[in-house]
């Protein structure tokens, strides 16, 4: 209970001040009859609701002093503009790139990797919490592991099983990719 009281509550007056958030993709008809409540210097428009905010923008990731990501499979409908929605409770405090704030989540079926904030409700307490830079490096390695198969040709494993073993170790430990691969080779020849 004490922990919940300490968490900052976000709303239309403060959500844009050093926050991290994952917006969910939304279709443009959701804002069809609305006028923007705010338009940023970069051209992004914001539409406030009692539950949260819609953001229509052609850039995601870094937005001023925030880290906002769009999670969407919807195509851009106008130029490169994409609409996202986030509830006020989805916003988390963004301290800095040097603080340990992020963990990595992989959907093995979709072969999709993302970073999440440590305060996310889905955090299982197992994945290693890292800085933004360390998280980016691991994500790059994971994308390569998911997309390529040549790295696995010397292992006596099913490729999908091997991917899951290696990636899960990368996410849940501080071992390097090289160390994980070496351990697997040692196990094969033991």
Secondary structure, 3 states (H helix, E strand, C coil): CHHHHHCCCCCCCCCCCCEEEEEEEECHHHHCCCCCCEECCCCCEEEECCCEEEEEECCCEEECCEEEEEECCCCCCECCEEEEEEEHHHCEECCCCCCCCEEEEEECCCCEEEEEECCCCCCCCCCCCECHHHHHHHHHHHHHHHHCCHHHCCCCCCHHHHHHHHHHHHHHCCCCHHHHHHHHHHHHCC
